[in-house]
Amino acid sequence: MRRSGRPAERIEFEIEGMHCSSCGMLIDEALEEIEGVASSRTHVRRRRTVVVLSDEALSPGRVEQAIADLGYGARSLP
C-alpha cells in the first residue's frame, strides 16, 4: 500500500481515556481509514497505539487529531 519511495515510518502514541478493548478497536478502525496509514495496533493495557505511516505527507499531528476527534487524548512518543 506504500505510495512513496521512502520506508514506512513507525510512530507510537500514548493514549488517554481508553477503558476497554472496544476503545482500542475504535481507534484502530478510525486510523486505518486515513489515507497514508498502513496499520494501527492499539494496546489498551499499555495505553499505546503504534501506527505505521505509508505516506510521507501524513503528519503525526494528523493522527493525533484523528484520535482526539474520537474523544481520546493522544501524544506522540519519542
C-alpha positions as CSV (number, residue, x, y, z in Angstrom):
1,M,0.0,0.0,0.0
2,R,3.0,2.3,0.0
3,R,2.7,5.3,-2.3
4,S,6.1,6.8,-1.9
5,G,9.7,5.6,-2.2
6,R,10.6,6.2,1.4
7,P,10.4,3.5,4.1
8,A,7.3,3.3,6.3
9,E,7.5,5.3,9.5
10,R,6.5,3.8,12.8
11,I,5.2,6.2,15.4
12,E,4.0,5.3,18.9
13,F,1.3,7.4,20.7
14,E,0.3,7.5,24.3
15,I,-3.5,7.4,24.6
16,E,-5.6,8.8,27.4
17,G,-9.2,7.9,28.0
18,M,-9.3,4.3,26.8
19,H,-11.3,2.0,29.1
20,C,-11.7,-1.3,27.2
21,S,-10.8,-3.3,24.1
22,S,-13.7,-1.7,22.3
23,C,-11.9,1.7,22.7
24,G,-8.8,0.2,21.1
25,M,-10.7,-1.3,18.2
26,L,-12.5,2.0,17.6
27,I,-9.1,3.8,17.4
28,D,-7.6,1.2,15.1
29,E,-10.5,1.2,12.7
30,A,-10.6,5.0,12.5
31,L,-6.9,5.4,11.9
32,E,-6.8,2.7,9.3
33,E,-9.4,4.6,7.3
34,I,-7.0,7.5,6.9
35,E,-5.1,7.5,3.6
36,G,-1.5,7.2,4.4
37,V,-1.9,4.9,7.5
38,A,-0.6,1.4,6.7
39,S,-1.6,0.0,10.0
40,S,-2.6,0.8,13.6
41,R,-2.3,-1.5,16.6
42,T,-3.7,-0.3,20.0
43,H,-2.6,-1.9,23.3
44,V,-5.2,-0.9,25.8
45,R,-3.4,-2.0,28.9
46,R,-0.2,-0.1,27.9
47,R,-2.3,2.9,26.7
48,R,-0.4,3.0,23.5
49,T,-1.1,2.9,19.8
50,V,1.5,2.0,17.2
51,V,0.9,3.5,13.8
52,V,2.8,2.7,10.6
53,L,2.6,5.5,8.1
54,S,3.0,4.7,4.4
55,D,2.6,8.3,3.1
56,E,5.3,10.9,3.7
57,A,2.6,13.7,3.5
58,L,0.8,12.4,6.6
59,S,2.0,14.0,9.8
60,P,1.9,12.6,13.4
61,G,-0.3,15.7,14.2
62,R,-2.9,14.4,11.8
63,V,-3.0,11.1,13.6
64,E,-3.2,12.8,17.0
65,Q,-6.1,14.9,15.7
66,A,-8.0,11.9,14.4
67,I,-7.6,10.3,17.9
68,A,-8.8,13.5,19.5
69,D,-11.8,13.6,17.2
70,L,-12.8,10.2,18.7
71,G,-12.7,11.7,22.2
72,Y,-9.3,10.4,23.4
73,G,-6.1,12.2,24.2
74,A,-3.0,11.4,22.2
75,R,0.6,12.3,22.3
76,S,3.4,11.0,20.1
77,L,6.3,9.5,21.9
78,P,10.0,9.9,21.0
